[in-house]
C-alpha cells in the first residue's frame, strides 16, 4: 500500500528555491532603498556667513509659553465641562433594506 507517495527530492528543491528567491529579493530591496536614500538625500546649501550673522534667529518663547500654559490649564481641569449625558435619537423607519427578510443568500 502506498501512502502519501511524495517525491521528497522535488519538494525540498522547490522549497529551497522558493525560500532562496524570497530572501534574495528582500536583500535586493534593502540595497535599492538604501541607494535611493543616498541618491535623493538633500545636501544643505552653504549659506553666506554675513547674512547669518546680521539677522539673529527669532525666539519662539511666546509660542512655548502659550503651549505650556494650555497644558497646565487643561491638566488642572480648568476647561469647559461637558455633560455626561449621551443622547442617541432613534428614528423608526418603516422600510429599510437592512431589515428586509425576503432577501436571502
Secondary structure, DSSP 8 states (H G I E B T S, - for coil): ---S---HHHHHHHHHHHHHHHHHHHHHHHHHHHHHHHHH--------HHHHHHS-----HHHHHHHHHHHHHHHTT-S--------------S--GGG-TT---
